[in-house]
Amino acid sequence: MSGGNPPYVPPGTGWPDDPAGAGTPVAADPGAVAALAASASGLPELDARESVCRACPRLVEWRERVAVERRKAFRDERYWGRPVPGWGAADPAILLVGLAPAAHGGNRTGRIFTGDRSGDWLFASLHRCGLAVQPESVHAGDGQRLLHTRVVATVRCAPPDNKPSPQERDACRPWLVRELELTRPRVLVVLGGFAWQALWPSLAAAGVPVPRPRPRFGHAVEAKAGDMTVLGCYHPSQQNTFTGRVTEEMLDAVFHRARTLAGV
């Protein structure tokens, strides 16, 4: 590594909304992830434990190297450089599930879908649909607040090329499983095919009946999982928004539908 930026923010040193402290237990391997996730008594404890996880060496090395080297546009900023926990309402009716933090988005700001262009589209739509108090999410502690909604990622660390390996996805799964057990949302909105594929085993592991065969991903596709409804949504990536595969109207339609199904 090079540069003067530290590789990550030490827990409990004053970063806004940091859920962890110096005594938060750290998962050093997939077995510890499973044990620490299963024993978390509530969302605050779960958020703290996942925010200091070091179970996947490739992801740890990458997220911390990015935090040291930084993108030129953010060279004067300090990067979070740690796993990015779930964020939003403590008792959500709607759970929004994405792939993973962006290297210069959530990995920089410490909050999922915050500080990148995908998040710009996402939070603008959530605000228009009455699920966020602000149209922008810039950084942890910026006053943004989600209404009836919580946002999580299937993989909590920024992966190289936005592509976690199957082993990294599986190692991270217990965090999502416990989050599903603790929140039991009425509606899940899933951004993109990777998150869609990763969600179904997590639902099953959380004790939620899942359909067979597994539903195919598509925009605005709806599927039932026990008493939950799962909605597919194309990811608001730059490629999708630049090409018109995703429009503001398409995102808004999904979130309005989610509100109707959730009854909020």
Buried (B, 14 or more C-beta within 10 A) or exposed (E): EEEEBBBBBBBBEEBEEBBBEEEBBBBEBBEBBBBBBEEBEEBEBBBBBBBBBBBBEBBBEBBBBBBBBBEEEBEEBBBBBBBBBBBBBEEBBBBBBBBBBBBBBBBBBBBBBBBBBBBBBBBBBBBBBBBBEBEBBBBBEBEBEBBBBBBBBBBBBBBBEBEBBEEBBBBBBBBBBBBBBBBBBBBBBBBBBBBBBBBBBBBEBBEBEBEEEEBEBEBEBBBEBEEBBBBBBBBBBEEBBEEEBBBEEBBBBBBBBBBEBBEB
